[in-house]
Amino acid sequence: MQMYETDEKSNSVKSVMKAFLIMEELDKYGELSIGELSDRLLMDKSTVHRLINTIKDAGYINQNPDNRKYANSLKLLAMGNRVMDKTGVKHISRPVMEELAEKTGETVNLGVRVGNKIFYIDKLESSSTIKVGLGIGTSVPCYCSGLGKAILAYTPDAERRTILDRASFEAFTENTITDIALLQDELQRVKKEGYSIDDEEYLIGLICFGAPIFDYHGDPIAAISVSCPKYRYDPDQHRALYGKLVTEASERISRMLGFKPNI
C-alpha cells in the first residue's frame, strides 16, 4: 500500500496540497516552466516535475509544445462552469443578462479570466438576424477584449503587471492595442468611467462594452458585456447608453454576490 505524507494536525496530504498550489499559480500567471514554478513556490524542481506529470496525466494541465511550459487545461474550466451553473456567478447573472439583452437588443456575454485570457462562459444572442460575436468556451487575450479589459482595470497592480508581462500583444486588427503603456492608459480610463470598450480590437466589425463583476471580497471575478456589429453602432446614441446599462448590470450582479462598494 502506498503511504502518503500527511500533516498530522490537519490530516491533509501534503502532496495534494502542493498540486493545488501549482494549479493556483498557473491560474494566476498563465504558462510557467518547472523552474519558474519551483522558484515561485519554493519547491524542489524534482517535486514540481513529479506533481506536474501526475496532474497532466489526469488531464488538468497541458504542456505547450513550443516553449515546453505548462498551463491549466480547459478541464478545470469545465468543472468550474458546472459549479457556476448550479450556484455561482453564471446562475446569478442569468436574469440580469436577460434584462440587458432585452433593453439593448444586442448580444450579452459573461466571461471569466483564466491566466491571461478571457473565457466566455455564457451568452445571450441578439434577436437580430445579423450577429457578430464569439461562442461559449471561446478564449480571447485579455488585452484586446471588452471583458478582459474590464477585469484587468480592477486587478491588483502586481498581478496585472505579471499578466501583461506574459501577454504576446499580437495585433489581431489595426485597432489592437499592442503597446503596454497605451494599454495602461486605457485601463485607467476604464476605472474612471466604469466600463471598457473593445472597438474592433479582436474582430473587425465587432464593438463591445464590458464592466467588471466583483465578489464579496471586492475581487473582479468575472465581467459582463454587450456586443454588436459595428455598422449598427451609433456613438452619439449608443456609447453612453451601453456604458450605463452594462455598468448597472455588473453592479447588480456584484451586489447579489455580496459586494459592498466603499462609499
C-alpha positions as CSV (number, residue, x, y, z in Angstrom):
1,M,0.0,0.0,0.0
2,Q,1.3,3.5,-0.9
3,M,1.9,5.8,2.0
4,Y,1.1,9.5,1.6
5,E,2.9,12.2,3.5
6,T,0.3,13.9,5.8
7,D,0.1,16.8,8.2
8,E,-0.8,15.1,11.5
9,K,-2.6,18.2,12.8
10,S,-4.9,18.7,9.8
11,N,-4.8,15.2,8.4
12,S,-4.1,16.7,5.0
13,V,-2.0,15.1,2.3
14,K,0.9,17.4,1.6
15,S,1.5,16.3,-2.0
16,V,-2.2,17.0,-2.8
17,M,-1.8,20.5,-1.3
18,K,1.3,21.1,-3.3
19,A,-0.5,20.0,-6.5
20,F,-3.3,22.6,-5.8
21,L,-0.7,25.3,-5.2
22,I,0.8,24.5,-8.6
23,M,-2.6,24.9,-10.3
24,E,-3.4,28.1,-8.4
25,E,0.0,29.5,-9.5
26,L,-0.8,28.6,-13.2
27,D,-4.2,30.2,-12.8
28,K,-2.7,33.5,-11.7
29,Y,0.1,33.7,-14.2
30,G,-0.8,31.5,-17.2
31,E,2.1,29.5,-18.7
32,L,5.1,28.7,-16.3
33,S,8.1,26.4,-16.6
34,I,9.1,23.9,-13.9
35,G,11.9,26.2,-12.9
36,E,9.6,29.2,-12.6
37,L,7.1,27.2,-10.5
38,S,9.9,25.9,-8.3
39,D,11.2,29.4,-7.7
40,R,7.7,30.9,-7.0
41,L,6.5,28.1,-4.7
42,L,9.9,27.3,-3.1
43,M,9.6,23.7,-4.1
44,D,12.3,21.3,-5.3
45,K,12.3,21.0,-9.1
46,S,12.1,17.2,-8.9
47,T,8.9,17.6,-6.7
48,V,7.4,20.0,-9.1
49,H,8.2,17.8,-12.1
50,R,6.7,14.7,-10.4
51,L,3.5,16.6,-9.5
52,I,3.2,18.3,-12.9
53,N,3.4,14.9,-14.6
54,T,0.7,13.5,-12.4
55,I,-1.7,16.4,-12.9
56,K,-1.0,16.4,-16.6
57,D,-1.8,12.7,-16.8
58,A,-5.1,13.4,-15.1
59,G,-5.9,16.0,-17.8
60,Y,-5.8,19.1,-15.7
61,I,-2.6,20.6,-17.1
62,N,-1.4,21.0,-20.7
63,Q,2.2,21.5,-21.9
64,N,2.9,24.0,-24.7
65,P,5.0,22.0,-27.3
66,D,6.7,25.2,-28.5
67,N,8.2,26.5,-25.2
68,R,7.6,23.4,-23.0
69,K,5.8,25.5,-20.4
70,Y,2.7,24.3,-18.6
71,A,-0.8,25.8,-18.2
72,N,-4.1,24.7,-16.7
73,S,-6.4,22.9,-19.1
74,L,-10.0,23.5,-20.0
75,K,-11.0,20.6,-17.8
76,L,-10.8,22.9,-14.9
77,L,-12.9,25.5,-16.7
78,A,-15.5,22.8,-17.4
79,M,-15.7,21.8,-13.8
80,G,-15.9,25.4,-12.7
81,N,-18.5,26.1,-15.3
82,R,-20.7,23.3,-13.9
83,V,-20.4,24.8,-10.4
84,M,-21.3,28.2,-11.7
85,D,-24.3,26.7,-13.5
86,K,-25.6,25.5,-10.1
87,T,-24.6,28.0,-7.5
88,G,-22.2,30.6,-8.9
89,V,-21.9,33.8,-10.9
90,K,-23.3,32.2,-14.1
91,H,-26.6,31.2,-12.3
92,I,-26.9,34.6,-10.5
93,S,-26.1,36.6,-13.6
94,R,-28.6,35.0,-16.0
95,P,-31.7,37.1,-15.1
96,V,-29.6,40.3,-15.3
97,M,-28.2,39.2,-18.6
98,E,-31.7,38.6,-19.9
99,E,-32.8,42.1,-18.9
100,L,-29.8,43.7,-20.5
101,A,-30.3,41.7,-23.7
102,E,-34.0,42.9,-23.8
103,K,-33.0,46.6,-23.2
104,T,-30.3,46.7,-25.9
105,G,-31.5,44.1,-28.4
106,E,-27.9,43.0,-28.7
107,T,-25.7,40.1,-27.7
108,V,-24.8,39.9,-24.0
109,N,-21.8,37.9,-22.8
110,L,-20.4,36.7,-19.5
111,G,-16.7,35.8,-19.1
112,V,-14.0,34.9,-16.6
113,R,-10.3,35.3,-16.6
114,V,-8.1,32.2,-16.7
115,G,-4.4,33.2,-16.8
116,N,-4.0,36.0,-19.4
117,K,-7.1,35.0,-21.3
118,I,-10.9,35.6,-21.1
119,F,-13.2,32.6,-21.4
120,Y,-16.8,33.1,-22.5
121,I,-18.9,31.1,-20.1
122,D,-22.4,32.3,-21.0
123,K,-24.1,34.2,-23.8
124,L,-27.5,35.5,-24.9
125,E,-27.7,36.1,-28.7
126,S,-29.0,39.2,-30.3
127,S,-32.5,38.9,-31.6
128,S,-31.3,40.4,-34.9
129,T,-30.7,38.1,-37.8
130,I,-27.2,39.5,-38.3
131,K,-24.9,38.7,-35.4
132,V,-21.2,39.1,-34.7
133,G,-19.7,37.5,-31.7
134,L,-17.9,34.6,-30.0
135,G,-19.2,31.4,-28.8
136,I,-19.3,29.9,-25.3
137,G,-16.0,28.3,-24.4
138,T,-14.0,30.7,-26.7
139,S,-10.9,32.2,-25.2
140,V,-9.6,35.7,-26.1
141,P,-6.5,37.5,-24.8
142,C,-7.4,39.9,-22.0
143,Y,-5.7,42.9,-23.5
144,C,-7.9,43.1,-26.6
145,S,-11.4,42.2,-25.3
146,G,-14.0,44.3,-23.5
147,L,-14.5,41.6,-20.9
148,G,-10.7,41.3,-20.4
149,K,-10.0,45.0,-20.1
150,A,-12.9,45.4,-17.6
151,I,-11.3,42.8,-15.3
152,L,-7.7,43.9,-15.8
153,A,-8.5,47.5,-14.9
154,Y,-9.5,46.4,-11.4
155,T,-6.9,43.6,-10.9
156,P,-4.2,44.5,-8.3
157,D,-1.2,46.2,-9.8
158,A,1.4,43.5,-9.2
159,E,-0.9,40.7,-10.6
160,R,-1.8,42.8,-13.6
161,R,1.8,43.5,-14.4
162,T,2.6,39.8,-14.3
163,I,-0.4,39.1,-16.6
164,L,0.6,41.8,-19.1
165,D,4.3,40.7,-19.0
166,R,3.2,37.3,-20.3
167,A,0.9,38.7,-23.0
168,S,2.1,38.3,-26.6
169,F,0.4,41.6,-27.7
170,E,-0.4,40.2,-31.1
171,A,-2.2,42.6,-33.4
172,F,-5.4,40.9,-34.4
173,T,-6.7,44.1,-36.2
174,E,-5.3,47.5,-36.8
175,N,-7.2,48.7,-33.7
176,T,-5.5,46.2,-31.3
177,I,-3.5,48.0,-28.6
178,T,-0.1,46.4,-28.7
179,D,1.8,48.9,-26.5
180,I,1.7,48.2,-22.8
181,A,1.9,51.9,-21.9
182,L,-1.1,52.7,-24.1
183,L,-3.0,49.8,-22.6
184,Q,-2.3,51.0,-19.1
185,D,-3.7,54.4,-20.0
186,E,-6.8,52.7,-21.5
187,L,-7.2,50.7,-18.2
188,Q,-7.1,54.0,-16.2
189,R,-9.9,55.3,-18.4
190,V,-11.9,52.1,-17.7
191,K,-11.5,52.6,-14.0
192,K,-12.6,56.3,-14.3
193,E,-15.7,55.6,-16.4
194,G,-16.5,52.2,-15.0
195,Y,-16.7,50.3,-18.3
196,S,-14.4,49.1,-21.1
197,I,-14.7,49.3,-24.9
198,D,-13.4,46.9,-27.4
199,D,-13.7,48.8,-30.7
200,E,-12.8,46.2,-33.3
201,E,-9.7,45.2,-31.3
202,Y,-10.1,41.5,-31.7
203,L,-12.6,41.1,-34.5
204,I,-13.3,43.5,-37.4
205,G,-16.9,44.5,-37.3
206,L,-17.5,43.9,-33.6
207,I,-17.7,46.6,-30.8
208,C,-18.1,45.6,-27.2
209,F,-18.9,47.3,-23.9
210,G,-17.8,45.5,-20.7
211,A,-17.9,46.0,-16.9
212,P,-16.4,44.0,-14.1
213,I,-18.3,41.8,-11.6
214,F,-16.9,41.7,-8.0
215,D,-17.3,39.1,-5.3
216,Y,-17.8,39.8,-1.6
217,H,-14.0,40.3,-1.2
218,G,-14.1,43.0,-3.8
219,D,-12.1,40.9,-6.3
220,P,-13.1,41.2,-10.1
221,I,-14.1,37.5,-10.7
222,A,-16.0,38.0,-14.0
223,A,-17.3,40.6,-16.4
224,I,-20.4,41.2,-18.4
225,S,-20.6,42.8,-21.8
226,V,-22.8,44.0,-24.6
227,S,-21.6,43.4,-28.2
228,C,-23.0,44.4,-31.5
229,P,-21.9,44.7,-35.2
230,K,-20.1,48.0,-35.8
231,Y,-22.4,49.0,-38.6
232,R,-25.3,49.0,-36.1
233,Y,-23.5,51.2,-33.6
234,D,-24.1,54.9,-33.4
235,P,-21.6,56.6,-31.0
236,D,-23.9,59.5,-30.2
237,Q,-26.8,57.2,-29.4
238,H,-25.1,54.1,-28.0
239,R,-21.8,54.9,-26.3
240,A,-23.3,56.5,-23.1
241,L,-26.3,54.2,-23.2
242,Y,-24.5,50.9,-23.4
243,G,-21.8,52.1,-20.9
244,K,-24.5,53.0,-18.4
245,L,-26.6,49.8,-18.9
246,V,-23.6,47.4,-18.7
247,T,-22.3,49.1,-15.6
248,E,-25.7,49.0,-13.9
249,A,-25.9,45.3,-14.8
250,S,-22.5,44.5,-13.4
251,E,-23.3,46.4,-10.2
252,R,-26.5,44.4,-9.7
253,I,-24.7,41.1,-10.1
254,S,-21.9,42.2,-7.8
255,R,-24.4,43.2,-5.1
256,M,-26.1,39.8,-5.4
257,L,-22.6,38.2,-4.8
258,G,-22.2,40.1,-1.6
259,F,-20.1,43.0,-2.9
260,K,-20.4,46.2,-0.9
261,P,-18.7,49.2,-2.6
262,N,-16.9,51.8,-0.5
263,I,-19.0,54.9,-0.4
